[in-house]
Amino acid sequence: MKGDLGNPLHLTSLNHISLVCKSVPESIDFYQNTLGFVPIRRPGSFDFDGAWLFSYGLGIHLLQSEDPENMPKKTEINPKDNHISFQCESIDAVEKNLKEMEIHYVRKKVTEGGFEVDQLFFHDPDGFMIEICNCDNIPIVPLDICSCSRVNLQMMQPQQIKVVRP
């Protein structure tokens, strides 16, 4: 294991996230009709309620809470809190749809070295935060190519940046 420092566990991709929810049907509705996930078959051998959904190469496993009435629910949208992020084609189209669906959201912008990323943050029915962004606008620059712990893109010209994607 020590010999493979770049991928010591031989990971290949993110498979799924699991979310405990107050109401599996309500969460299915949100993830299916708001984010476009599709319910898929879940093994019948599980002895607890839940549902599996899939889209964008990612599974979401919904788990029914054993004590739904005492689940804490976050109401404040804090971009620095735990969240899952999805890339989108048009941030303006997403914002328009969120308004039409009457989903409360916060819009943020990250600007770095001439690059801009627009972000929309909102909660699922249980307060788990979702981000929708155009994060592909900012290049992925491995830290091993520079001598700093934080890349300052302002010092680099866009044509000098090599985008590295898996």
C-alpha positions in Angstrom: 0.0 0.0 0.0 2.9 2.4 0.7 4.1 2.0 -2.8 1.0 3.5 -4.4 0.8 7.0 -2.8 -1.4 8.4 -5.6 -4.2 6.0 -5.1 -3.5 3.8 -2.0 -7.0 2.3 -1.9 -7.2 1.8 -5.7 -10.4 3.9 -5.9 -12.1 4.3 -9.3 -15.0 6.7 -8.7 -17.6 8.0 -6.3 -20.4 5.4 -6.3 -23.2 6.8 -4.1 -24.0 9.0 -1.1 -26.5 7.9 1.6 -28.9 10.4 3.1 -31.1 9.7 6.2 -34.5 11.3 5.6 -37.7 12.0 7.4 -39.8 10.8 4.5 -38.5 8.5 1.8 -41.4 9.3 -0.6 -40.9 13.1 -0.1 -37.2 12.8 -0.8 -37.7 10.6 -3.8 -40.0 13.3 -5.2 -37.4 16.0 -4.6 -34.4 14.1 -6.1 -36.5 12.8 -9.0 -38.5 15.9 -9.9 -36.0 18.7 -8.9 -32.6 17.1 -9.7 -33.6 14.5 -12.3 -32.6 11.3 -10.5 -34.3 8.1 -11.5 -35.5 5.5 -8.9 -33.7 2.2 -9.4 -34.1 -1.3 -8.0 -32.9 -1.7 -4.4 -32.0 -5.1 -3.0 -35.0 -6.7 -1.3 -32.8 -8.2 1.4 -32.6 -4.9 3.3 -34.6 -4.9 6.5 -35.2 -1.1 6.6 -37.1 1.3 4.5 -35.3 3.3 1.8 -34.9 3.9 -1.9 -32.1 4.1 -4.4 -31.9 6.7 -7.2 -29.3 7.1 -9.9 -28.2 9.8 -12.4 -25.1 11.7 -13.6 -23.0 8.6 -12.8 -23.9 8.9 -9.1 -26.2 6.9 -6.8 -28.2 8.5 -4.0 -29.4 6.0 -1.3 -32.2 7.3 0.8 -32.6 5.8 4.2 -35.7 6.2 6.3 -34.9 7.7 9.7 -35.8 5.6 12.7 -36.8 8.7 14.5 -38.0 11.2 11.9 -39.7 13.6 14.3 -36.4 14.3 16.1 -34.2 14.8 13.0 -32.5 18.2 13.1 -33.3 20.3 10.0 -31.0 23.0 8.8 -32.8 26.0 7.5 -29.9 28.5 7.0 -28.2 28.1 3.7 -24.4 28.2 4.4 -22.2 27.6 1.4 -19.4 26.5 3.9 -21.6 23.6 5.2 -21.6 20.0 4.0 -23.1 19.7 0.5 -23.0 17.9 -2.7 -22.4 19.8 -5.9 -23.6 19.3 -9.5 -22.3 20.9 -12.6 -24.9 22.5 -14.9 -25.1 23.8 -18.4 -26.8 27.1 -17.6 -26.8 28.6 -14.2 -29.5 31.1 -15.3 -31.8 28.3 -16.4 -31.3 26.5 -13.0 -32.1 29.8 -11.2 -35.2 30.3 -13.2 -36.4 26.8 -12.5 -35.7 27.1 -8.7 -37.8 30.3 -8.7 -40.6 28.6 -10.5 -40.5 25.6 -8.1 -40.4 28.2 -5.2 -37.2 26.7 -3.8 -35.3 29.1 -1.5 -31.7 29.4 -2.6 -28.6 31.6 -2.2 -26.5 32.7 -5.2 -22.8 33.1 -4.8 -19.9 33.9 -7.2 -16.3 32.9 -7.0 -13.8 35.1 -8.9 -10.2 34.1 -9.3 -7.7 35.3 -11.8 -10.2 36.2 -14.5 -12.3 33.1 -14.0 -15.8 33.1 -12.5 -17.9 30.4 -11.1 -21.6 30.9 -10.3 -23.1 28.8 -7.5 -26.6 28.2 -6.3 -27.2 26.6 -2.9 -30.4 25.2 -1.6 -31.7 22.4 0.7 -33.4 19.1 0.1 -36.5 18.3 2.2 -34.3 17.3 5.1 -31.9 20.3 5.1 -29.1 18.6 3.2 -27.5 21.2 1.0 -27.2 21.0 -2.7 -25.0 23.2 -4.9 -25.5 23.7 -8.6 -22.6 25.4 -10.3 -20.6 26.1 -13.5 -17.4 24.9 -11.8 -15.9 23.8 -15.1 -15.2 27.6 -15.6 -12.2 27.4 -13.3 -9.3 25.1 -14.2 -8.1 22.3 -12.0 -4.5 22.9 -11.2 -2.6 20.2 -9.2 -0.7 21.7 -6.3 2.4 19.6 -7.2 3.1 22.0 -10.1 3.6 25.0 -7.8 5.5 25.7 -4.6 2.5 27.0 -2.7 -0.3 25.4 -0.7 -2.9 27.6 -2.5 -2.8 28.3 -6.2 -3.0 31.9 -7.1 -4.5 31.9 -10.5 -4.1 35.6 -10.9 -0.4 35.0 -11.5 -1.1 32.6 -14.4 -2.4 33.5 -17.8 -5.3 31.4 -19.0 -3.2 29.9 -21.9 -0.6 28.7 -19.4 -3.0 26.7 -17.4 -3.3 23.0 -18.3 -6.7 21.6 -17.3 -6.3 18.2 -15.8 -9.4 16.0 -15.6 -9.6 12.3 -14.7 
